[in-house]
């Protein structure tokens, strides 16, 4: 599976909010690809609204290299999946904090 396929699957599997990725036209290291990953949702609780958006960068490390060169092509997929997991964790942390804060306002001290 390529990184693009992994990211398209991640985007397609979204059940809440919007997931996006963009392959940027530049990279920090020649021959590698840099992606901007984002997760965004508009959240509302009894009229209180907030947009929650989190972004992370992912840069391929082994793109174009082969196992002959001592590189496992699955390394990029593993690292990318870990960054996607971090992105979602950070997103839902802010989401839960907003929901909890608004619920506390409604229930009192």
LODREN-956306 format. One record per atom (N, C-alpha, C, O): residue number from 1; atom name; y, x, z. Coordinates in Angstrom, 3 decimals. Layout:
  resi  name        yy        xx        zz
   NUM    CA         Y         X         Z
...
This chain:
  resi  name        yy        xx        zz
     1     N    -1.171     0.850     0.000
     1    CA     0.000     0.000     0.000
     1     C     1.243     0.902     0.000
     1     O     1.308     1.886     0.737
     2     N     2.211     0.556    -0.824
     2    CA     3.453     1.322    -0.858
     2     C     4.403     0.813     0.227
     2     O     4.190    -0.250     0.809
     3     N     5.443     1.585     0.483
     3    CA     6.464     1.164     1.455
     3     C     7.125    -0.129     0.991
     3     O     7.377    -1.024     1.798
     4     N     7.403    -0.229    -0.297
     4    CA     8.026    -1.449    -0.824
     4     C     7.130    -2.668    -0.577
     4     O     7.625    -3.733    -0.206
     5     N     5.827    -2.520    -0.778
     5    CA     4.896    -3.629    -0.518
     5     C     4.888    -3.981     0.964
     5     O     4.903    -5.159     1.323
     6     N     4.863    -2.972     1.824
     6    CA     4.887    -3.209     3.269
     6     C     6.145    -3.971     3.667
     6     O     6.079    -4.932     4.433
     7     N     7.290    -3.540     3.143
     7    CA     8.558    -4.198     3.484
     7     C     8.649    -5.601     2.895
     7     O     9.190    -6.502     3.536
     8     N     8.135    -5.798     1.695
     8    CA     8.129    -7.144     1.118
     8     C     7.242    -8.083     1.923
     8     O     7.598    -9.246     2.118
     9     N     6.103    -7.606     2.391
     9    CA     5.231    -8.426     3.248
     9     C     5.931    -8.770     4.553
     9     O     5.879    -9.915     5.002
    10     N     6.583    -7.790     5.163
    10    CA     7.327    -8.011     6.410
    10     C     8.404    -9.071     6.204
    10     O     8.554    -9.975     7.026
    11     N     9.144    -8.964     5.121
    11    CA    10.209    -9.924     4.816
    11     C     9.636   -11.326     4.601
    11     O    10.169   -12.309     5.114
    12     N     8.558   -11.404     3.846
    12    CA     7.937   -12.681     3.513
    12     C     7.331   -13.370     4.740
    12     O     7.290   -14.599     4.797
    13     N     6.860   -12.592     5.721
    13    CA     6.199   -13.156     6.895
    13     C     7.168   -13.671     7.958
    13     O     6.733   -14.147     9.006
    14     N     8.453   -13.586     7.708
    14    CA     9.438   -14.038     8.689
    14     C     9.300   -15.529     8.961
    14     O     9.282   -16.344     8.039
    15     N     9.205   -15.864    10.222
    15    CA     9.142   -17.281    10.626
    15     C    10.415   -17.703    11.327
    15     O    10.614   -18.879    11.629
    16     N    11.274   -16.730    11.583
    16    CA    12.510   -17.004    12.294
    16     C    13.571   -16.034    11.797
    16     O    13.332   -14.828    11.729
    17     N    14.713   -16.544    11.459
    17    CA    15.791   -15.671    11.020
    17     C    15.542   -15.109     9.630
    17     O    14.634   -15.527     8.911
    18     N    16.377   -14.156     9.285
    18    CA    16.295   -13.530     7.966
    18     C    15.958   -12.056     8.126
    18     O    16.574   -11.354     8.928
    19     N    15.006   -11.603     7.380
    19    CA    14.644   -10.189     7.343
    19     C    15.029    -9.655     5.968
    19     O    14.770   -10.286     4.944
    20     N    15.647    -8.489     5.966
    20    CA    16.064    -7.878     4.710
    20     C    15.816    -6.380     4.752
    20     O    15.750    -5.772     5.820
    21     N    15.680    -5.806     3.578
    21    CA    15.658    -4.353     3.456
    21     C    16.343    -3.974     2.159
    21     O    16.259    -4.690     1.161
    22     N    17.018    -2.843     2.187
    22    CA    17.673    -2.312     0.995
    22     C    17.330    -0.841     0.866
    22     O    17.474    -0.071     1.816
    23     N    16.878    -0.463    -0.305
    23    CA    16.672     0.951    -0.586
    23     C    18.028     1.499    -0.992
    23     O    18.619     1.052    -1.976
    24     N    18.516     2.462    -0.237
    24    CA    19.839     3.002    -0.493
    24     C    19.805     3.996    -1.647
    24     O    18.763     4.578    -1.950
    25     N    20.932     4.179    -2.274
    25    CA    21.028     5.056    -3.445
    25     C    21.136     6.527    -3.083
    25     O    21.236     7.375    -3.969
    26     N    21.117     6.832    -1.826
    26    CA    21.224     8.219    -1.373
    26     C    20.210     8.444    -0.273
    26     O    19.653     7.495     0.277
    27     N    19.976     9.697     0.043
    27    CA    19.001    10.053     1.058
    27     C    19.508    11.265     1.819
    27     O    20.336    12.024     1.316
    28     N    19.016    11.437     3.008
    28    CA    19.403    12.591     3.815
    28     C    18.687    13.849     3.348
    28     O    19.176    14.962     3.543
    29     N    17.525    13.666     2.729
    29    CA    16.733    14.789     2.246
    29     C    16.323    14.491     0.810
    29     O    15.809    13.410     0.521
    30     N    16.546    15.433    -0.083
    30    CA    16.206    15.237    -1.487
    30     C    14.714    14.927    -1.644
    30     O    13.863    15.554    -1.014
    31     N    14.424    13.947    -2.496
    31    CA    13.044    13.571    -2.754
    31     C    12.505    12.505    -1.814
    31     O    11.393    12.012    -2.006
    32     N    13.280    12.145    -0.801
    32    CA    12.858    11.102     0.117
    32     C    13.703     9.856    -0.111
    32     O    14.774     9.941    -0.710
    33     N    13.247     8.719     0.349
    33    CA    13.963     7.458     0.176
    33     C    14.450     6.963     1.527
    33     O    13.756     7.080     2.537
    34     N    15.648     6.411     1.529
    34    CA    16.253     5.883     2.746
    34     C    16.408     4.375     2.598
    34     O    16.937     3.891     1.597
    35     N    15.943     3.635     3.607
    35    CA    16.009     2.180     3.600
    35     C    16.824     1.697     4.795
    35     O    16.757     2.275     5.880
    36     N    17.595     0.627     4.582
    36    CA    18.256    -0.082     5.664
    36     C    17.458    -1.347     5.912
    36     O    17.283    -2.159     5.004
    37     N    16.970    -1.522     7.139
    37    CA    16.174    -2.683     7.536
    37     C    17.039    -3.559     8.429
    37     O    17.737    -3.038     9.300
    38     N    17.014    -4.867     8.240
    38    CA    17.836    -5.733     9.084
    38     C    17.110    -7.033     9.418
    38     O    16.274    -7.538     8.669
    39     N    17.482    -7.536    10.587
    39    CA    16.939    -8.798    11.079
    39     C    18.127    -9.577    11.625
    39     O    18.863    -9.074    12.472
    40     N    18.318   -10.807    11.143
    40    CA    19.504   -11.579    11.500
    40     C    19.142   -13.046    11.682
    40     O    18.310   -13.591    10.955
    41     N    19.786   -13.683    12.675
    41    CA    19.605   -15.122    12.880
    41     C    20.842   -15.703    13.536
    41     O    21.529   -15.036    14.309
    42     N    21.106   -16.937    13.218
    42    CA    22.161   -17.720    13.845
    42     C    21.482   -18.548    14.938
    42     O    20.585   -19.341    14.654
    43     N    21.913   -18.360    16.188
    43    CA    21.270   -19.017    17.320
    43     C    22.258   -19.995    17.946
    43     O    23.442   -19.688    18.085
    44     N    21.766   -21.174    18.320
    44    CA    22.620   -22.190    18.929
    44     C    21.908   -22.831    20.109
    44     O    20.741   -23.212    20.022
    45     N    22.644   -22.945    21.225
    45    CA    22.139   -23.630    22.417
    45     C    23.235   -24.553    22.903
    45     O    24.276   -24.087    23.365
    46     N    23.021   -25.856    22.806
    46    CA    23.996   -26.854    23.234
    46     C    25.413   -26.534    22.788
    46     O    26.346   -26.581    23.590
    47     N    25.575   -26.209    21.519
    47    CA    26.897   -25.949    20.956
    47     C    27.361   -24.504    21.040
    47     O    28.271   -24.111    20.310
    48     N    26.766   -23.714    21.902
    48    CA    27.113   -22.290    21.977
    48     C    26.361   -21.582    20.853
    48     O    25.134   -21.648    20.772
    49     N    27.116   -20.906    19.989
    49    CA    26.494   -20.250    18.838
    49     C    26.719   -18.746    18.901
    49     O    27.735   -18.261    19.399
    50     N    25.741   -18.034    18.382
    50    CA    25.831   -16.585    18.315
    50     C    25.007   -16.094    17.140
    50     O    23.907   -16.585    16.885
    51     N    25.552   -15.122    16.430
    51    CA    24.802   -14.462    15.382
    51     C    24.224   -13.186    15.976
    51     O    24.948   -12.355    16.524
    52     N    22.933   -13.048    15.862
    52    CA    22.261   -11.845    16.356
    52     C    21.774   -11.079    15.135
    52     O    21.052   -11.611    14.292
    53     N    22.183    -9.822    15.062
    53    CA    21.780    -8.991    13.939
    53     C    21.481    -7.589    14.434
    53     O    22.247    -7.002    15.198
    54     N    20.366    -7.073    13.988
    54    CA    19.950    -5.711    14.335
    54     C    19.602    -4.986    13.036
    54     O    19.050    -5.571    12.105
    55     N    19.937    -3.713    13.002
    55    CA    19.678    -2.882    11.830
    55     C    19.053    -1.568    12.256
    55     O    19.322    -1.061    13.345
    56     N    18.228    -1.033    11.398
    56    CA    17.635     0.290    11.602
    56     C    17.474     0.946    10.241
    56     O    17.384     0.276     9.212
    57     N    17.440     2.261    10.259
    57    CA    17.173     3.016     9.045
    57     C    15.743     3.535     9.089
    57     O    15.201     3.835    10.152
    58     N    15.154     3.630     7.911
    58    CA    13.841     4.252     7.764
    58     C    13.912     5.191     6.567
    58     O    14.343     4.795     5.484
    59     N    13.491     6.421     6.764
    59    CA    13.439     7.389     5.671
    59     C    12.014     7.858     5.476
    59     O    11.343     8.275     6.420
    60     N    11.562     7.782     4.231
    60    CA    10.221     8.275     3.925
    60     C    10.177     9.773     4.168
    60     O    11.179    10.473     4.020
    61     N     9.012    10.249     4.539
    61    CA     8.845    11.679     4.769
    61     C     7.879    12.286     3.784
    61     O     8.017    13.450     3.407
    62     N     6.901    11.509     3.362
    62    CA     5.818    12.095     2.575
    62     C     5.750    11.527     1.163
    62     O     4.780    11.773     0.446
    63     N     6.755    10.781     0.761
    63    CA     6.725    10.147    -0.550
    63     C     6.527    11.188    -1.649
    63     O     7.246    12.185    -1.705
    64     N     5.565    10.955    -2.503
    64    CA     5.319    11.855    -3.618
    64     C     4.425    13.036    -3.275
    64     O     4.002    13.763    -4.175
    65     N     4.129    13.246    -2.004
    65    CA     3.236    14.337    -1.626
    65     C     1.813    13.811    -1.557
    65     O     1.599    12.604    -1.447
    66     N     0.862    14.687    -1.618
    66    CA    -0.534    14.252    -1.639
    66     C    -1.303    14.883    -0.488
    66     O    -0.805    15.771     0.205
    67     N    -2.513    14.410    -0.305
    67    CA    -3.365    14.961     0.744
    67     C    -3.689    16.423     0.483
    67     O    -3.954    17.165     1.429
    68     N    -3.677    16.866    -0.793
    68    CA    -3.902    18.279    -1.106
    68     C    -2.858    19.157    -0.421
    68     O    -3.128    20.308    -0.077
    69     N    -1.666    18.602    -0.227
    69    CA    -0.583    19.363     0.397
    69     C    -0.589    19.199     1.918
    69     O     0.368    19.570     2.597
    70     N    -1.671    18.643     2.436
    70    CA    -1.800    18.468     3.882
    70     C    -1.039    17.274     4.425
    70     O    -0.739    17.210     5.617
    71     N    -0.730    16.336     3.559
    71    CA     0.052    15.162     3.947
    71     C    -0.808    13.915     3.788
    71     O    -1.473    13.746     2.766
    72     N    -0.800    13.067     4.764
    72    CA    -1.494    11.786     4.684
    72     C    -0.495    10.731     4.223
    72     O     0.471    10.462     4.937
    73     N    -0.694    10.129     3.062
    73    CA     0.257     9.141     2.548
    73     C     0.433     7.939     3.472
    73     O     1.425     7.221     3.348
    74     N    -0.494     7.700     4.389
    74    CA    -0.367     6.572     5.315
    74     C     0.629     6.846     6.438
    74     O     1.002     5.926     7.165
    75     N     1.065     8.097     6.589
    75    CA     2.017     8.423     7.651
    75     C     3.312     7.628     7.521
    75     O     3.828     7.124     8.519
    76     N     3.847     7.508     6.297
    76    CA     5.081     6.741     6.097
    76     C     4.881     5.280     6.490
    76     O     5.757     4.677     7.110
    77     N     3.750     4.719     6.135
    77    CA     3.487     3.323     6.483
    77     C     3.445     3.141     7.996
    77     O     3.993     2.175     8.527
    78     N     2.798     4.064     8.680
    78    CA     2.709     3.981    10.145
    78     C     4.098     4.075    10.771
    78     O     4.448     3.268    11.633
    79     N     4.882     5.050    10.343
    79    CA     6.230     5.228    10.898
    79     C     7.092     4.008    10.581
    79     O     7.824     3.521    11.443
    80     N     7.005     3.516     9.350
    80    CA     7.778     2.335     8.964
    80     C     7.405     1.140     9.837
    80     O     8.289     0.420    10.300
    81     N     6.118     0.917    10.069
    81    CA     5.676    -0.205    10.902
    81     C     6.203    -0.068    12.332
    81     O     6.577    -1.062    12.954
    82     N     6.232     1.150    12.848
    82    CA     6.760     1.367    14.199
    82     C     8.251     1.044    14.256
    82     O     8.718     0.462    15.236
    83     N     8.993     1.407    13.235
    83    CA    10.426     1.105    13.191
    83     C    10.643    -0.401    13.061
    83     O    11.556    -0.945    13.682
    84     N     9.825    -1.076    12.270
    84    CA     9.917    -2.535    12.169
    84     C     9.634    -3.191    13.523
    84     O    10.301    -4.155    13.900
    85     N     8.654    -2.672    14.245
    85    CA     8.344    -3.195    15.585
    85     C     9.522    -2.990    16.534
    85     O     9.856    -3.892    17.303
    86     N    10.156    -1.819    16.490
    86    CA    11.333    -1.550    17.322
    86     C    12.474    -2.492    16.971
    86     O    13.147    -3.017    17.858
    87     N    12.690    -2.705    15.686
    87    CA    13.749    -3.599    15.223
    87     C    13.539    -5.006    15.763
    87     O    14.478    -5.626    16.263
    88     N    12.330    -5.507    15.667
    88    CA    12.044    -6.849    16.166
    88     C    12.160    -6.923    17.686
    88     O    12.653    -7.920    18.213
    89     N    11.721    -5.899    18.392
    89    CA    11.842    -5.877    19.852
    89     C    13.303    -5.943    20.263
    89     O    13.663    -6.719    21.148
    90     N    14.149    -5.135    19.629
    90    CA    15.579    -5.141    19.951
    90     C    16.221    -6.482    19.604
    90     O    17.056    -6.987    20.355
    91     N    15.830    -7.059    18.466
    91    CA    16.362    -8.352    18.064
    91     C    16.021    -9.426    19.097
    91     O    16.901   -10.152    19.559
    92     N    14.749    -9.519    19.452
    92    CA    14.338   -10.572    20.376
    92     C    14.809   -10.329    21.798
    92     O    14.910   -11.280    22.573
    93     N    15.096    -9.107    22.163
    93    CA    15.703    -8.839    23.468
    93     C    17.083    -9.496    23.528
    93     O    17.400   -10.179    24.501
    94     N    17.901    -9.296    22.500
    94    CA    19.220    -9.933    22.464
    94     C    19.105   -11.451    22.358
    94     O    19.867   -12.184    22.990
    95     N    18.160   -11.913    21.566
    95    CA    17.936   -13.349    21.412
    95     C    17.577   -13.982    22.761
    95     O    18.167   -14.987    23.157
    96     N    16.616   -13.392    23.453
    96    CA    16.191   -13.929    24.752
    96     C    17.307   -13.858    25.778
    96     O    17.460   -14.784    26.575
    97     N    18.096   -12.783    25.784
    97    CA    19.220   -12.676    26.712
    97     C    20.241   -13.785    26.474
    97     O    20.777   -14.345    27.430
    98     N    20.513   -14.104    25.218
    98    CA    21.445   -15.191    24.910
    98     C    20.898   -16.530    25.379
    98     O    21.605   -17.295    26.035
    99     N    19.657   -16.816    25.052
    99    CA    19.035   -18.091    25.455
    99     C    19.009   -18.204    26.982
    99     O    19.374   -19.243    27.531
   100     N    18.580   -17.139    27.670
   100    CA    18.539   -17.161    29.134
   100     C    19.924   -17.370    29.728
   100     O    20.083   -18.146    30.670
   101     N    20.918   -16.690    29.190
   101    CA    22.289   -16.830    29.699
   101     C    22.815   -18.240    29.555
   101     O    23.434   -18.778    30.473
   102     N    22.567   -18.838    28.404
   102    CA    23.024   -20.214    28.173
   102     C    22.242   -21.187    29.040
   102     O    22.822   -22.155    29.532
   103     N    20.970   -20.973    29.243
   103    CA    20.166   -21.859    30.095
   103     C    20.643   -21.776    31.539
   103     O    20.682   -22.791    32.234
   104     N    21.006   -20.580    31.998
   104    CA    21.514   -20.437    33.370
   104     C    22.831   -21.179    33.556
   104     O    23.075   -21.749    34.619
   105     N    23.676   -21.178    32.539
   105    CA    24.944   -21.908    32.613
   105     C    24.705   -23.403    32.802
   105     O    25.468   -24.079    33.492
   106     N    23.655   -23.905    32.193
   106    CA    23.343   -25.340    32.259
   106     C    22.675   -25.733    33.573
   106     O    22.834   -26.861    34.040
   107     N    21.934   -24.811    34.166
   107    CA    21.188   -25.141    35.383
   107     C    21.923   -24.762    36.653
   107     O    21.500   -25.132    37.748
   108     N    23.023   -24.026    36.521
   108    CA    23.790   -23.638    37.720
   108     C    23.321   -22.342    38.312
   108     O    22.433   -21.686    37.766
   109     N    23.926   -21.953    39.460
   109    CA    23.619   -20.655    40.086
   109     C    22.235   -20.515    40.629
   109     O    21.888   -19.466    41.171
